[in-house]
Amino acid sequence: MNALFGSFDNAQVAVLQLTFDVICQELGIDAADEQRRSRIAASVIALAKTGQFDPDHIKVQAVSQLRADEGERTI
């Protein structure tokens, strides 16, 4: 168990990290944009806490949430 992520196992953390990285890359969000990265991470973790670990589902939901937060049209 990874203490940083609570009850997520190593495989789940790897899926979440990869999904987070893909979202940031596809949206062109670099490491300097801490605010947007933090919002994406919060969405990814919130979905995982509900038992969602499908990368495609997480990506769609996290991007939709970010865009809604920023006042953009969701996908």
N, C-alpha and C positions, 0 to 999 in steps of 0.2 A: 504494500500500500504506500502511496506517495503522500506524505503528510501535507504537502502544499495543496494538493487537490482533494483532500478528504478521502472519500471512499472509492475513488476511481483507481482502477488498476493500471499497470504500465501500458497495456495495449490500448485501453480507452484514452489515456493521456496522449498517446502517440497519434491516435485518430483525431483528437481535438486539436492538437498542435498543428498537424498537417492541414486540417480544415481551416484553421485560423490563418495559417500562412498562405493558403490558396486564396482565401477571401481577400486578404490584404494585397496580394500580388495582382489579382484580377481587377481590383478597384484602384490600383496604383497608389496604395497607401504605404508610405515608407516609415521607417523606424522613428523618424523625427515627429511624426503626427501621433503623439501619445494620446491625445483626446479621442480620436477616431478609433485607434487600436484598442484603447481601453473599453470603449462602447462595444466593439465587436467581440472582444474577449468576454465581456459580461454576458452578452447574448449567447455566445457559444456555451459558456459554463451553465447558464440558466437552462438551456435546452438539455444539456447533459444531465443536469440534476433531475430532470423529468424522465430520464431513461432513454433519451434520444441520442443515438450515436451514428446515425446514417449521415455520412458527410454531405450528400446532396441535399437532404432535408435541412440540415443545420445551415448550410450555405444559403439556401433560399430564404430561410426564416431570418437569419442574422443580417443579410443584406437588406431584406425588406424592412426590418426594424431600424437599421441605420438610416435608410432613405426616409422612412417615416419620421424619424427623429430630426432629420435635416430638412424636412418639408418637401422631399422629392416624391415622385411617383414610385410606388412599390412595384416589384416584378411579380 
